[in-house]
Amino acid sequence: MAEFMGTALMILFGVGVHAGTVLHDTKYHGSGHLFAITTWAFGISIALFIFGNVTINPAMAFCMYLLGKMSFITFIETSIFQIAGGIVGAVIVYIMYADSFKNSYDKIDPVTIRNIFSTSPAVRNLPRNFFVEFIDTFIFLTSILAISRANSPEVVPIGVGLLVWAIGMGLGGPTGFAMNQARDLGPRIAHAILPIQNKAESDWQYGLLVPGIAPFFGAVATALFAKFYLGI
């Protein structure tokens, strides 16, 4: 339940800020990517402060499995609850911003509305997009393991938030830095089932390949680095 609620809260902040900056008739329309990335970073910190030792990320859960800190069954269960939390968080955002969605259908491209929920590449080049998400996830997960060695419930959430902020600003430009299947696939599923007018295709080819599979490869690289360099 902590993984479910923590992921849902993360998505509330993240998809919520995209809705607030993209949709018409919101107080923060047009606030931009710095505004959005900062909200993602702070939101993840808050989720970690509230729910404690959670991964809120199937890729991180897979890394824990590879390092022998989680059973395979627990990894599967955890991932299911995380993606379910991502769906629920995105649905709640849709309900909160329903009036703004309604007032934006004839003003905003349907793909832009889809991108409120899920990531998309600035330039569609699937091999390169895959590489970007692999590298982003590797840096993300490895840094979290290093930060976690501080073993401080006060330091870790802040450190992870600063990490998300730095990756978003420095490395997020090509793909939107998903690094997390629950962050992308959960809201993408929500977009597919919600009653959104003139709905764009969900682009499952990109969603399953890049934010779906690439983070697991990043988790494998992280596990190897953690074992042979960090000594975890």
N, C-alpha and C positions, 0 to 999 in steps of 0.2 A: 504493500500500500504506500510505503514511503517513496518507492521508485515511481509508482503511478502518479501520486500527488505531486512529487517533486518535478517530474517531467511536465505535467499539466501546468504547473505554475511557471516553469521556464517558458513554455509556449504562450501562456497568457501574456507575459511580458514581451516576448519576441515577436509573435505574430500580431499582438496588439499594437506594438509600436509601428509595424509596417502598415497596418490598417490606418492608424492615426496619421501617418505621414503621406500615404498614397491616396486615400479616399477623399472625396470632396465633402464639404460640410463637416469637417472636424476642426478642432481648435489648433491642431498641429500640422495641418496639411502643408506639404512642401518643406518640411523641416530638414530633410536630407539624411544622408547615410551616416554622418558623424552622430547625429541624434539617435539613429536606429542602433548603430553598433554599441554606443554607450549604454543604451537601455538593455540590450542583450547581455552585456558584461555585468551590469549591476544586477539584473534579474537573476542570472545564474548564481551570483554571490548570495543573493537573498534565499534562493531555493536551497543552497547548500547550508546556509546558517540555520534554516528551519528544519530541514530533514536530515542533516548530519551526514553520516558516512554512506552516501548513495552515489551511484555512478551516473544516473539519468542519461545513459548513453550505451546502446548495445555494443558499440565498438570497444568502449572501456570495459564493459562486462566480459566481452570476448577476451580481451587482454588479461583480465583477472583469471579467467579460465586457463589461458595458456601458461600463466605464471603459477598455476596450482592453488590459487586462492579462492576458487569458485568451482563447483562441480558443473559438468556440462548441462545437467538438467536444470540447475539453478540459473545458469546463463540463459537457457531458452525461456524459462519462466520470467526471468527479469526482463528480457527483451520484449516479451509479449506485453507485460504490464507497462513498460516504457512507451511502446508504440501506441498502446491504448490511451495512455495519458496524453500523448501528443495529439491524438484524435480529439479527445474530450476538451483539451485546452483550446484547440483551434475552433471547435464548435461553440464554445463559450464566447470566444472573441467575436465570432460571426453574430451571435445573438446580441452582444453588447453594441456592435457597430451596424446592426441591421438597417437602421434608417440611413446611415451614410452609404452603405452598400446600395440601397435602393436609389439614392440620389446620385450615384456614380455610374450606373450601368450604361447610360448613353453618353458619358463623358470620358470614360477610361477604357482603353483596349482590354478585351477579355484576358489576354496573356498577362498583362500587368496586374490584373486582379488575381489571377492564379499565383503570380509571383509574390503576392502578400503572404501566401501560405507556404510555398516551397521555393527552393533555390533554383536558379537557372544560370547558365553561363553567359558571360558578356559576349564571347565569341564561341560559337558551337564548334568544337573540335574534340570529339569524344576521347581519343587517346590522350590529348593534352589535358582535357578537363579531368580525366581519371587520375593523371599524374599529379595535378594540382591538389585534388582532394586527398590523395595518398600522402603527399608531403605535409599538407596542412594537418591531417589527422595524426601523422607520426609526431610532428612537433607538439601538437596539442596534448596527446596522451603521454608522451615522454615527459613533457614539462609538468603535467599534473602529478606524475609519479615522483618527480624530483621535489616539487612543492610539498607533497604529502609527507615527505621524510621529515619535515619540520614537526610533524605529529602535534600540531596545535589547532584546536577547533576555532581559534580566533584568526589565525594567519591563513589557513588553507582557503577558505571561501574568498577572502580578499585577493589572495594570490591568483586563484583561478579566474576571478573576474578580470584582473589586470591582464592575465594571459589571453583571455577571449578578446579583450579590447585591442591588444597588440596584434594578434593574428588577424582580427577583422580589419584593422587599419592597414597592416603591412602586406597581408597575403590573401585577403578576401576578395580582391577586385576581379579575378578571373571567373570564379564560380559562386561567390557568395558564402564560402566557408561553412558548409553544412557540418562535416566532421562527425556526424551523428545521425543514424538512421531514424531515430525517434523524432529528431528535430525536423527532418525533411519528409519522410514517408508518412508519419502520423498526420501532419497537416495536409499533405498531398491527398491522402485518403479522405480526410474531412472535406477538402475542396471537391472531390469527386462525388460525394454523397449529399452535399448541401444544396438547397434549392437556389442556386445562383443563376441569374438570367444570362443567356448568350454565353454559356460556359465554354472556356477554351478546353482543348484536349489536355489530359493530365500529364502527357509526355512521360509515360512509364519507361520508354527506352532510356531516356536520360536518368530518370529518377531511380530506376533499379540498378543501372550500371554505375553511375558516378557517385551520388550520395548513398546508394544502397550497398554496393560491393566495395568500392575503394576504401572506405574507412576500416573494413576488416583487414585489408592488406596493410593499412597503417598500423593496426593493432598488432599484427604479426611482427612488423619491423620494431615496434615499441617493445614488445616482449623480448625480442632478441637483444636489443640495446640494453634493456633493463637487466637482463640476466648477465650479459657479458661485460657491461661497462658500469652500470649502477650497482651491480651486485645484489639485485633484488631476487 
